[in-house]
Amino acid sequence: MCALITNPTLVRDKPAARAEGRGSTFLLRTSVCVCACVQRTLLFFASMCAVNVVAMLHNFWEQKQTIQLNGAFSDSDLSGGNSVSQAESLLLYESAPSPGPPYICYVTLPGGSCFGNFKVCDTQAEARRDAARVALMNSLVNELPCRRITTRFITQSLQQAAIDSVSIEDACDSGTSIGTYSLLLHSYIGRTMLEFQEMMTVFQLLHWNGTLKALRERQCSRQSVIAYYSQRSLDEYMRSSLALDWLGREQKSPGRLGEELQVAQRELVLARRQGIELRFYKEKTDILTSDRAATACHSPRCVEIAF
């Protein structure tokens, strides 16, 4: 059997919002099929203490990058030294601040997908290995043919979305939620679900931040919004913009930032314990944490200490 994990909604049509009892229709939904055999394999890896999963994960992405570079450039344009140096920066490990165990570690893959340690870890090294183990298994599963977006997968996804009180005929209308969902899926035909999720993270953050709602109120078409933001990467400029928006909300409603941060932290913990992709939850937490630090440094108490 397979478990179907569905990401949060970004925008919903009004008819779909009235169908809460049967499950809301999501505009931008990513379905991740995790087979039972893969879960058993993950447990098998967890029991193999001698396996250097950190090195295995690095080698996997190093080889994958080499194949991609060889496909993009001729052998005369590609030097082995450059390939190795670029591979060194493929993976980013981050340890969550902690005075003692249990320790938490996150690893970010090329493209931005993020995973964390699943087990309760008594050392930082153990947390790093476990985060690499979860990331490795997800990387391997992502290479399976069933993780490629195909016309058959799109048809099945749209039929599933239509169950939630939305007509399948609306998939041809890009002005509807299901039509926009169809448009996004078709733009990623041949690519993997992990790549689709990386793009989706941008739209999830824009929805969480209220940007999509603001653009809709300005009567910006969905097609133009998708065309613009589907080409945008989640960079420091976008993070700063999101952070400034939440600082503004905190100034208008003191205490809101702390409440939102608590929600984001709980969501991150729950997602990490489920072993799923974490970037959306981690980005929210990081943005709100930096905002809280900024507000603390501008508080009267902080100014008094500075003088």
C-alpha positions as CSV (number, residue, x, y, z in Angstrom):
1,M,0.0,0.0,0.0
2,C,1.0,3.6,-0.5
3,A,0.6,6.6,1.7
4,L,-0.6,9.8,0.0
5,I,0.9,13.0,1.5
6,T,-0.8,16.2,0.3
7,N,0.7,19.6,0.8
8,P,-1.3,22.6,2.2
9,T,-3.6,24.6,-0.2
10,L,-2.6,27.9,-1.6
11,V,-5.7,29.2,-3.2
12,R,-9.2,27.7,-3.3
13,D,-12.3,28.3,-5.4
14,K,-15.4,29.3,-3.4
15,P,-17.3,26.1,-4.3
16,A,-14.4,24.0,-3.1
17,A,-14.3,25.9,0.2
18,R,-17.8,24.7,1.0
19,A,-16.7,21.1,0.6
20,E,-14.6,20.8,3.8
21,G,-16.4,17.6,4.8
22,R,-15.1,15.7,1.8
23,G,-11.7,17.4,1.6
24,S,-11.0,20.8,0.1
25,T,-9.9,21.2,-3.5
26,F,-6.3,22.4,-3.6
27,L,-5.0,24.7,-6.3
28,L,-1.4,23.7,-6.0
29,R,-1.1,20.2,-4.6
30,T,1.8,17.8,-4.6
31,S,1.2,14.1,-4.1
32,V,4.1,12.0,-2.8
33,C,3.7,8.3,-3.0
34,V,5.8,6.5,-0.4
35,C,5.7,2.7,-0.9
36,A,5.8,0.3,2.0
37,C,8.9,-1.3,0.5
38,V,10.7,2.1,0.6
39,Q,9.7,2.5,4.3
40,R,11.1,-0.9,5.1
41,T,14.3,0.0,3.2
42,L,14.6,3.2,5.3
43,L,14.4,1.1,8.5
44,F,17.0,-1.2,7.0
45,F,19.4,1.7,6.4
46,A,18.7,2.9,9.9
47,S,19.9,-0.4,11.4
48,M,23.2,-0.3,9.4
49,C,25.5,1.8,11.6
50,A,28.5,1.0,9.5
51,V,27.0,2.7,6.4
52,N,28.5,6.1,5.8
53,V,25.3,7.7,4.6
54,V,26.8,11.2,4.6
55,A,29.3,10.1,2.0
56,M,26.7,8.1,0.1
57,L,24.5,11.2,-0.1
58,H,27.4,13.4,-1.3
59,N,28.4,10.8,-3.9
60,F,24.9,10.4,-5.2
61,W,24.5,14.2,-5.8
62,E,28.0,14.5,-7.1
63,Q,27.4,11.8,-9.7
64,K,24.0,13.3,-10.6
65,Q,25.5,16.7,-11.1
66,T,28.3,15.3,-13.2
67,I,25.7,13.6,-15.5
68,Q,23.8,16.8,-15.7
69,L,26.9,18.9,-16.6
70,N,28.0,16.3,-19.2
71,G,24.6,16.6,-20.7
72,A,24.8,20.4,-20.9
73,F,28.4,20.9,-21.9
74,S,30.8,19.0,-24.2
75,D,33.7,17.1,-22.6
76,S,36.1,19.8,-23.8
77,D,34.2,22.5,-21.8
78,L,34.1,20.5,-18.5
79,S,37.1,19.9,-16.3
80,G,37.1,17.3,-13.5
81,G,38.4,19.8,-11.0
82,N,35.5,22.2,-11.5
83,S,33.1,19.3,-11.1
84,V,34.6,18.3,-7.8
85,S,34.7,21.9,-6.4
86,Q,31.1,22.5,-7.4
87,A,30.1,19.2,-5.7
88,E,31.5,20.3,-2.4
89,S,28.9,23.0,-2.2
90,L,26.0,20.8,-3.2
91,L,24.8,19.9,0.3
92,L,24.2,22.3,3.2
93,Y,24.0,20.9,6.8
94,E,22.5,23.0,9.6
95,S,22.3,22.1,13.2
96,A,19.5,23.6,15.2
97,P,20.8,25.5,18.3
98,S,20.5,23.3,21.3
99,P,22.2,23.3,24.8
100,G,22.1,19.5,24.8
101,P,20.4,16.4,23.4
102,P,18.2,15.7,21.6
103,Y,20.0,17.3,18.7
104,I,18.4,18.3,15.4
105,C,20.1,18.6,12.0
106,Y,18.8,19.7,8.6
107,V,20.3,19.0,5.2
108,T,19.4,21.0,2.1
109,L,19.8,19.4,-1.3
110,P,20.5,21.1,-4.6
111,G,17.4,22.9,-5.7
112,G,16.4,23.6,-2.1
113,S,14.7,20.5,-0.9
114,C,15.3,20.1,2.8
115,F,15.1,17.1,5.2
116,G,15.8,16.6,8.9
117,N,16.7,13.8,11.2
118,F,13.9,11.4,11.9
119,K,15.3,9.7,15.0
120,V,15.9,11.1,18.5
121,C,19.6,11.8,18.4
122,D,21.9,12.1,21.4
123,T,24.8,13.6,19.5
124,Q,25.2,16.2,16.7
125,A,27.0,13.6,14.6
126,E,24.2,11.1,14.9
127,A,21.7,13.8,14.0
128,R,23.7,14.7,10.9
129,R,23.9,11.0,9.8
130,D,20.2,10.5,10.3
131,A,19.3,13.7,8.3
132,A,21.6,12.4,5.5
133,R,19.8,9.0,5.7
134,V,16.4,10.5,5.3
135,A,17.6,12.8,2.4
136,L,19.3,9.8,0.7
137,M,16.2,7.7,0.7
138,N,14.1,10.5,-0.6
139,S,16.7,11.3,-3.3
140,L,16.7,7.6,-4.4
141,V,12.9,7.4,-4.4
142,N,12.8,10.5,-6.5
143,E,14.6,8.8,-9.3
144,L,11.9,6.1,-9.7
145,P,9.8,6.3,-12.8
146,C,6.6,6.7,-10.7
147,R,8.0,10.0,-9.4
148,R,8.1,11.6,-12.9
149,I,5.2,13.9,-13.9
150,T,3.6,12.3,-16.9
151,T,0.3,12.9,-18.7
152,R,-1.1,9.8,-17.0
153,F,-0.1,11.2,-13.6
154,I,-1.7,14.6,-14.4
155,T,-4.9,12.9,-15.5
156,Q,-5.1,10.9,-12.3
157,S,-4.4,14.0,-10.2
158,L,-7.0,16.1,-11.9
159,Q,-9.6,13.3,-11.5
160,Q,-8.7,13.2,-7.8
161,A,-9.1,17.0,-7.5
162,A,-12.5,16.8,-9.3
163,I,-13.8,14.5,-6.5
164,D,-13.8,17.5,-4.2
165,S,-16.9,19.0,-5.8
166,V,-15.0,20.5,-8.8
167,S,-15.9,19.7,-12.4
168,I,-13.1,18.0,-14.4
169,E,-14.1,20.2,-17.4
170,D,-12.8,23.2,-15.5
171,A,-9.3,21.9,-15.9
172,C,-9.3,23.4,-19.4
173,D,-10.0,26.9,-17.9
174,S,-6.8,28.4,-16.5
175,G,-9.0,30.9,-14.6
176,T,-10.1,28.2,-12.2
177,S,-8.1,26.6,-9.4
178,I,-8.1,23.2,-11.0
179,G,-7.2,24.8,-14.3
180,T,-4.2,26.5,-12.8
181,Y,-3.2,23.3,-11.1
182,S,-3.4,21.6,-14.5
183,L,-1.3,24.4,-16.1
184,L,1.4,24.0,-13.4
185,L,1.6,20.2,-13.8
186,H,1.8,20.4,-17.6
187,S,4.7,22.9,-17.3
188,Y,6.6,20.2,-15.3
189,I,6.0,17.2,-17.5
190,G,9.1,15.0,-17.5
191,R,10.4,16.4,-14.3
192,T,10.3,14.8,-10.9
193,M,7.9,15.4,-8.0
194,L,10.8,16.8,-5.9
195,E,11.5,19.4,-8.6
196,F,7.8,20.3,-8.7
197,Q,7.8,20.6,-4.9
198,E,10.8,23.0,-5.0
199,M,8.8,25.3,-7.2
200,M,5.7,24.9,-5.1
201,T,7.5,26.1,-2.0
202,V,7.7,29.6,-3.5
203,F,3.9,29.7,-4.0
204,Q,3.3,28.2,-0.6
205,L,5.3,31.0,1.0
206,L,3.6,33.6,-1.1
207,H,0.2,32.2,0.0
208,W,1.2,32.1,3.7
209,N,2.5,35.7,3.5
210,G,-0.7,37.0,1.8
211,T,1.1,38.0,-1.4
212,L,-1.1,35.9,-3.6
213,K,-4.2,37.4,-2.1
214,A,-2.9,40.9,-2.6
215,L,-2.1,40.2,-6.2
216,R,-5.6,38.8,-6.8
217,E,-7.1,41.9,-5.2
218,R,-5.1,43.9,-7.7
219,Q,-6.7,41.9,-10.4
220,C,-3.5,40.3,-11.6
221,S,-4.2,37.2,-13.6
222,R,-3.2,33.8,-12.4
223,Q,-1.4,33.1,-15.6
224,S,0.8,36.2,-15.2
225,V,1.5,35.4,-11.5
226,I,2.4,31.8,-12.3
227,A,4.6,32.8,-15.3
228,Y,6.5,35.3,-13.1
229,Y,7.0,33.4,-9.9
230,S,7.5,29.9,-11.4
231,Q,10.8,31.3,-12.7
232,R,11.8,32.9,-9.4
233,S,14.1,31.2,-7.0
234,L,13.8,31.5,-3.3
235,D,16.7,33.9,-2.7
236,E,17.7,36.3,0.0
237,Y,15.7,39.1,-1.7
238,M,12.5,37.2,-1.5
239,R,13.2,36.1,2.1
240,S,13.9,39.8,3.1
241,S,10.7,40.9,1.5
242,L,8.7,38.2,3.4
243,A,10.5,39.1,6.6
244,L,9.7,42.8,6.2
245,D,6.0,42.0,5.7
246,W,5.8,40.1,9.0
247,L,7.7,42.9,10.8
248,G,5.0,45.3,9.6
249,R,2.3,42.9,10.9
250,E,4.0,42.8,14.3
251,Q,4.1,46.6,14.5
252,K,0.3,46.7,13.8
253,S,-0.5,43.8,16.1
254,P,2.1,43.2,18.8
255,G,2.4,39.6,19.7
256,R,1.3,38.2,16.3
257,L,4.8,37.4,15.3
258,G,5.4,35.2,18.4
259,E,2.1,33.4,17.8
260,E,2.9,32.7,14.2
261,L,6.4,31.5,15.1
262,Q,5.0,29.0,17.6
263,V,2.7,27.6,15.0
264,A,5.5,27.4,12.5
265,Q,7.8,25.6,15.0
266,R,5.1,23.0,15.8
267,E,4.5,22.4,12.1
268,L,8.3,22.0,11.5
269,V,8.6,19.4,14.3
270,L,5.6,17.4,13.1
271,A,6.8,17.4,9.5
272,R,10.3,16.4,10.5
273,R,9.0,13.5,12.6
274,Q,7.0,12.3,9.5
275,G,10.2,12.3,7.4
276,I,8.7,14.5,4.7
277,E,10.3,17.4,2.8
278,L,10.7,20.4,5.1
279,R,11.7,23.5,3.2
280,F,8.3,25.3,3.4
281,Y,8.1,24.8,7.2
282,K,11.8,25.6,7.8
283,E,11.7,28.8,5.7
284,K,8.7,30.0,7.6
285,T,10.5,29.3,10.9
286,D,13.7,30.9,9.9
287,I,12.0,34.1,8.6
288,L,10.0,34.5,11.8
289,T,12.9,33.7,14.0
290,S,15.0,36.4,12.3
291,D,12.1,38.9,12.7
292,R,11.8,38.1,16.4
293,A,15.6,38.7,16.9
294,A,15.2,42.0,15.0
295,T,12.3,43.2,17.1
296,A,14.2,42.1,20.3
297,C,17.3,44.2,19.3
298,H,15.0,47.2,18.8
299,S,13.2,46.9,22.1
300,P,13.8,49.5,24.8
301,R,15.5,47.0,27.0
302,C,18.0,46.2,24.2
303,V,18.7,49.9,23.7
304,E,19.3,50.4,27.4
305,I,21.8,47.5,27.5
306,A,23.6,48.9,24.5
307,F,24.2,52.2,26.3
